[in-house]
């Protein structure tokens, strides 16, 4: 008989509060709100540990350091024996090896390895064991990563699933005009100022240089537009980018405003969001994908490079516009097209927003995960017919 509620264990060795930890937290609280029992095992007193504890999730502190592997293994064996979880989700490199191994030994019914990274994982004996033997399913954040793992480890289609991070959208979004004026006031600009924006980690890469060069072209024809960038960046990197803008004589129209805890007002204030490049670096790529989705949900036109990691989100002339990566003139043309062709831009906005609401909210993520739980249970509960 198929059960309605589950006892779910999540493990991670991560200690920060980045995109991955926020995704884990969102998934935890969604499951709790649906009535499931959720337990978290992660390093003690980290942001995820404290936030989950404050929400009422049962938490256990383990550092998952390599030198503690035997101690952690014994703890997890006792934990599985006493708690008897139905499902384990492992989320990190070091916790996955030990937690999934212990879960297999103690016969936890469903074992899932959530692979959040986007770098090209190597085919080491440990990775083969985790992906081919220790877990029943692998969850990834993009179709690009799913396809790569399927090929690398020769996984069947029903063993690896794309589970994009779920966005928690506020019930009501702020008005675009009001947020544009508020951003103008924050920057000391004319209330009629319009904005092209970028949200993501500020790195000294060709991508941001391409964006600055494209904006220089746009600014010459549309002086009412300013470029505003939000996100973390080293002081040295920021100084280099500011010097580049100064060399292009656009420094008075380019603004770096730091990371925003609440992203929604920023995305609503923009007339266009540009993703200047996509790399396969873990946190950077995940953060950029999330920025694209947030902008789409905020009915802000998006432009990004043609790249496999974003192909499942950014579809040219459907959910946004795609330009040739590192080609500043092509990027400028796409920005002009966005502002000039208002009717077709409006159609893309509606398509993009509906796409995100259907496939990339925390509700859609939770429902998809529950389907996998049910699918696995149906397989386990199915009687075997013998002659």
C-alpha positions as MATLAB code, in Angstrom:
seq = 'XXXXXXXXXXXXXXXXXXXXXXXXXXXXXXXXXXXXXXXXXXXXXXXXXXXXXXXXXXXXXXXXXXXXXXXXXXXXXXXXXXXXXXXXXXXXXXXXXXXXXXXXXXXXXXXXXXXXXXXXXXXXXXXXXXXXXXXXXXXXXXXXXXXXXXXXXXXXXXXXXXXXXXXXXXXXXXXXXXXXXXXXXXXXXXXXXXXXXXXXXXXXXXXXXXXXXXXXXXXXXXXXXXXXXXXXXXXXXXXXXXXXXXXXXXXXXXXXXXXXXXXXXXXXXXXXXXXXXXXXXXXXXXXXXXXXXXXXXXXXXXXXXXXXXXXXXXXXXXXXXXXXXXXXXXXXXXXXXXXXXXXXXXXXXXXXXXXXXXXXXXXXXXXXXXXXXXXXXXXXXXXXXXX';
ca = [
       0.000    0.000    0.000;
       1.387    3.407   -0.979;
       2.079    5.724    1.933;
       1.003    9.349    2.076;
       3.680   10.796    4.335;
       7.392   10.097    4.535;
      10.280   10.479    6.951;
      12.978   12.210    4.926;
      16.633   12.718    5.855;
      18.805   15.344    4.163;
      22.581   15.451    4.554;
      25.115   18.019    3.391;
      28.719   18.890    4.179;
      28.329   22.492    2.945;
      28.866   25.293    5.458;
      27.877   28.479    3.592;
      24.614   30.156    2.634;
      24.738   30.073   -1.129;
      22.383   28.884   -3.849;
      22.767   25.201   -2.897;
      22.051   25.728    0.806;
      19.059   27.937    0.024;
      17.698   25.278   -2.307;
      18.035   22.608    0.387;
      16.290   24.858    2.919;
      13.423   25.641    0.537;
      12.935   21.949   -0.139;
      13.003   21.139    3.582;
      10.356   23.661    4.556;
       8.121   22.725    1.602;
       8.143   19.091    2.702;
       7.453   20.084    6.317;
       4.524   22.244    5.202;
       3.122   19.259    3.288;
       3.112   17.166    6.466;
       6.243   15.074    5.951;
       8.776   14.464    8.723;
      12.120   16.027    7.797;
      15.528   15.605    9.451;
      18.721   17.462    8.554;
      22.285   16.306    9.222;
      24.883   18.970    8.441;
      27.785   20.872   10.062;
      26.688   22.414   13.349;
      25.844   26.118   13.697;
      26.075   26.820    9.963;
      23.400   29.110    8.449;
      21.466   26.116    7.099;
      21.645   24.307   10.454;
      20.376   27.351   12.369;
      17.633   28.314    9.906;
      16.309   24.760    9.713;
      16.347   24.479   13.511;
      14.474   27.772   13.849;
      11.839   26.465   11.431;
      11.291   23.413   13.618;
      13.244   20.835   11.626;
      15.071   18.215   13.680;
      18.783   18.823   13.088;
      21.964   16.915   13.925;
      25.441   18.434   13.690;
      28.166   16.490   11.849;
      31.173   18.158   10.263;
      31.739   15.422    7.603;
      35.487   16.060    7.650;
      37.642   13.307    6.057;
      39.464   12.553    9.343;
      36.099   11.898   11.067;
      34.890    9.314    8.567;
      34.800    6.343   10.964;
      33.123    8.345   13.717;
      30.548    9.722   11.256;
      29.880    6.271    9.819;
      29.158    4.825   13.251;
      26.877    7.757   14.090;
      24.944    7.370   10.850;
      24.548    3.607   11.285;
      23.031    4.158   14.737;
      20.962    7.035   13.388;
      19.447    4.954   10.580;
      18.771    2.100   12.967;
      16.941    4.343   15.467;
      15.193    6.853   13.175;
      14.403    4.457   10.309;
      13.969    7.132    7.598;
      12.119    6.200    4.430;
      14.300    8.382    2.226;
      17.762    9.910    2.288;
      18.850   12.865    0.133;
      22.587   13.540    0.165;
      23.725   16.892   -1.219;
      27.503   17.232   -0.818;
      30.700   15.578   -1.943;
      31.861   14.234    1.411;
      28.540   13.502    3.098;
      27.212   11.574    0.073;
      29.938    8.949    0.211;
      29.567    8.085    3.871;
      25.829    8.714    4.286;
      24.745    6.751    1.213;
      27.096    3.904    2.115;
      25.672    3.681    5.633;
      22.102    4.018    4.296;
      22.675    1.106    1.921;
      24.054   -1.034    4.734;
      21.023   -0.249    6.904;
      18.658   -0.791    3.938;
      17.097    2.684    3.781;
      14.334    2.125    1.182;
      15.073    5.111   -1.074;
      18.490    6.730   -1.520;
      18.908    9.891   -3.629;
      22.101   11.713   -4.555;
      21.399   15.377   -5.340;
      24.210   16.602   -7.580;
      24.181   20.405   -7.507;
      27.558   21.004   -9.135;
      28.037   21.882  -12.789;
      31.700   21.057  -13.207;
      32.607   17.897  -15.087;
      32.800   15.257  -12.400;
      35.555   12.696  -12.885;
      34.903    8.991  -13.294;
      36.731    7.944  -10.138;
      36.005    4.679   -8.281;
      34.274    6.665   -5.491;
      32.072    8.587   -7.916;
      31.181    5.402   -9.784;
      30.207    3.746   -6.518;
      28.016    6.668   -5.457;
      26.272    7.029   -8.817;
      25.983    3.375   -9.835;
      25.624    1.451   -6.576;
      24.891    3.547   -3.508;
      21.912    5.582   -4.727;
      18.688    4.692   -6.487;
      18.337    8.048   -8.239;
      20.399   11.135   -9.039;
      18.848   14.605   -9.081;
      20.573   17.393  -11.008;
      19.788   21.069  -11.545;
      19.828   21.115  -15.356;
      19.253   18.873  -18.349;
      22.813   19.594  -19.423;
      24.194   18.033  -16.233;
      21.742   15.130  -16.344;
      22.796   14.219  -19.868;
      26.466   14.428  -18.924;
      26.081   12.086  -15.930;
      23.981    9.629  -17.936;
      26.708    9.383  -20.534;
      29.615    9.276  -18.066;
      28.187    6.583  -15.792;
      25.980    4.831  -18.385;
      22.827    5.571  -16.396;
      19.368    4.603  -17.578;
      16.843    7.382  -18.177;
      14.851    6.447  -15.081;
      17.873    6.781  -12.780;
      18.779   10.433  -13.333;
      16.242   13.254  -13.173;
      16.476   16.994  -13.718;
      15.141   18.779  -10.650;
      15.727   22.538  -11.038;
      15.951   24.601   -7.870;
      12.514   25.808   -6.834;
      11.905   29.526   -6.512;
       9.699   30.880   -3.740;
       7.892   33.775   -5.340;
       6.185   36.404   -3.173;
       2.412   36.432   -3.348;
       2.484   39.928   -4.842;
       5.323   41.560   -6.745;
       6.101   45.279   -6.369;
       5.085   47.621   -9.173;
       7.742   47.974  -11.854;
       7.467   51.751  -12.186;
       7.710   52.257   -8.429;
      10.773   50.030   -8.139;
      12.446   51.746  -11.094;
      11.921   55.107   -9.431;
      13.113   53.754   -6.078;
      16.311   52.456   -7.676;
      16.809   55.813   -9.394;
      16.456   57.566   -6.038;
      18.921   55.136   -4.414;
      21.492   55.963   -7.112;
      20.775   59.703   -7.101;
      19.438   59.696  -10.663;
      16.529   61.241  -12.537;
      13.268   59.362  -11.702;
      12.786   58.767  -15.443;
      16.009   56.749  -15.671;
      15.678   53.265  -17.146;
      17.867   50.291  -16.337;
      19.667   47.391  -17.951;
      20.832   45.016  -15.251;
      22.868   41.982  -14.327;
      22.721   39.901  -11.142;
      25.428   37.405  -10.285;
      28.905   36.990   -8.970;
      31.113   39.772  -10.324;
      34.135   38.095  -11.848;
      36.862   39.513  -14.026;
      35.773   37.612  -17.101;
      35.226   38.318  -20.769;
      31.497   38.153  -20.129;
      31.247   41.337  -18.080;
      33.673   43.094  -20.427;
      31.326   42.115  -23.261;
      28.381   43.579  -21.354;
      30.234   46.847  -20.733;
      31.203   47.109  -24.405;
      27.612   46.401  -25.499;
      26.293   48.998  -23.050;
      28.716   51.554  -24.463;
      27.026   51.047  -27.855;
      23.535   51.193  -26.358;
      24.326   54.289  -24.284;
      25.339   56.231  -27.397;
      21.808   55.847  -28.815;
      19.764   55.566  -25.622;
      21.315   57.932  -23.045;
      18.384   57.529  -20.637;
      19.514   53.963  -19.841;
      21.956   53.077  -17.090;
      23.666   49.744  -16.398;
      23.354   48.422  -12.851;
      25.010   45.268  -11.528;
      24.306   43.496   -8.249;
      26.322   40.701   -6.705;
      29.435   39.911   -4.747;
      32.873   40.727   -6.102;
      36.399   41.087   -4.782;
      37.614   44.665   -4.336;
      40.332   44.093   -6.921;
      37.776   42.839   -9.454;
      35.427   45.753   -8.820;
      38.280   48.222   -9.252;
      39.234   46.600  -12.548;
      35.651   46.716  -13.839;
      35.277   50.343  -12.776;
      38.535   51.189  -14.535;
      37.244   49.458  -17.677;
      34.032   51.506  -17.552;
      36.083   54.668  -17.067;
      38.223   53.807  -20.062;
      35.041   53.487  -22.127;
      33.810   56.830  -20.723;
      30.590   55.270  -19.386;
      31.509   55.292  -15.678;
      28.737   57.747  -14.736;
      26.149   55.369  -16.184;
      27.484   52.109  -14.698;
      26.636   51.224  -11.093;
      27.766   48.386   -8.785;
      25.328   48.127   -5.870;
      26.425   44.977   -4.035;
      24.394   41.873   -3.314;
      20.675   42.261   -2.551;
      19.119   40.033    0.096;
      15.688   40.545   -1.465;
      16.087   40.170   -5.264;
      12.532   40.943   -6.334;
      12.591   44.768   -6.232;
      15.816   44.779   -8.270;
      14.460   42.530  -11.035;
      11.193   44.473  -11.167;
      13.123   47.740  -11.573;
      14.902   46.541  -14.722;
      13.822   47.082  -18.317;
      16.129   44.268  -19.408;
      18.247   41.656  -17.642;
      21.427   40.492  -19.384;
      23.371   37.348  -18.599;
      26.809   38.133  -20.033;
      28.324   34.646  -19.931;
      27.829   31.111  -18.703;
      30.699   29.072  -17.322;
      30.624   25.598  -15.849;
      31.803   26.832  -12.462;
      29.442   25.431   -9.840;
      28.020   28.203   -7.712;
      28.479   30.854  -10.374;
      26.443   29.016  -13.003;
      23.693   28.022  -10.575;
      23.380   31.602   -9.353;
      23.164   32.925  -12.919;
      20.473   30.415  -13.849;
      18.489   31.481  -10.783;
      18.854   35.128  -11.790;
      17.428   34.351  -15.230;
      14.430   32.617  -13.688;
      13.772   35.403  -11.178;
      13.897   37.997  -13.947;
      11.459   35.964  -16.059;
       9.083   35.642  -13.123;
       9.289   39.428  -12.646;
       8.248   40.006  -16.277;
      11.640   41.454  -17.145;
      13.011   40.655  -20.633;
      16.099   38.452  -20.545;
      19.061   38.120  -22.892;
      21.820   35.536  -22.587;
      24.481   33.653  -24.510;
      23.854   30.556  -26.579;
      25.056   27.872  -24.166;
      24.081   24.298  -23.318;
      23.840   24.915  -19.530;
      21.025   27.437  -20.088;
      19.327   25.858  -23.100;
      16.523   24.440  -20.973;
      15.676   27.937  -19.701;
      16.592   30.464  -22.362;
      14.952   29.595  -25.683;
      15.603   32.146  -28.404;
      12.548   34.256  -29.304;
      10.363   32.213  -26.941;
      11.487   32.918  -23.368;
      14.170   35.458  -24.241;
      16.813   36.398  -26.777;
      20.130   34.660  -27.344;
      23.292   36.323  -28.581;
      26.689   35.080  -29.716;
      28.810   34.799  -26.583;
      31.531   37.446  -26.199;
      30.140   39.369  -29.216;
      29.344   42.825  -27.830;
      27.816   44.118  -31.075;
      25.409   41.175  -31.255;
      24.478   41.701  -27.594;
      23.825   45.399  -28.254;
      21.615   44.461  -31.231;
      19.580   42.114  -29.006;
      19.119   44.883  -26.436;
      17.919   47.271  -29.146;
      15.572   44.555  -30.457;
      14.131   44.042  -26.967;
      13.267   47.723  -26.582;
      12.118   48.303  -30.167;
       9.859   45.265  -30.738;
       7.538   45.800  -27.796;
       4.762   43.460  -28.932;
       7.005   40.436  -29.484;
       8.912   41.250  -26.291;
       5.601   41.249  -24.423;
       4.746   37.827  -25.861;
       8.095   36.460  -24.685;
       7.515   37.898  -21.219;
       4.237   36.025  -20.867;
       5.700   32.779  -22.195;
       8.723   33.045  -19.888;
       6.677   33.801  -16.790;
       4.296   30.888  -17.428;
       7.269   28.598  -18.041;
       8.876   29.479  -14.698;
       5.607   29.136  -12.774;
       5.024   25.696  -14.301;
       8.522   24.226  -13.996;
      10.727   26.229  -11.624;
       8.826   27.138   -8.459;
       9.323   25.334   -5.162;
       5.805   23.910   -5.553;
       6.661   22.327   -8.908;
       9.956   21.023   -7.471;
       8.189   19.487   -4.489;
       5.495   17.862   -6.617;
       8.114   16.362   -8.946;
      10.075   14.937   -6.022;
       6.943   13.397   -4.508;
       6.245   11.735   -7.885;
       9.661   10.077   -7.727;
       8.950    8.895   -4.189;
       5.653    7.407   -5.337;
       7.207    5.861   -8.450;
       9.851    4.117   -6.354;
       7.305    2.892   -3.837;
       5.046    1.521   -6.558;
       8.026   -0.412   -7.904;
       8.857   -1.781   -4.439;
       5.246   -2.644   -3.621;
       4.562   -4.305   -6.981;
       4.075   -8.056   -6.436;
       6.349  -10.445   -8.298;
       4.415  -13.097  -10.224;
       6.012  -16.510  -10.403;
       4.870  -19.733  -11.978;
];
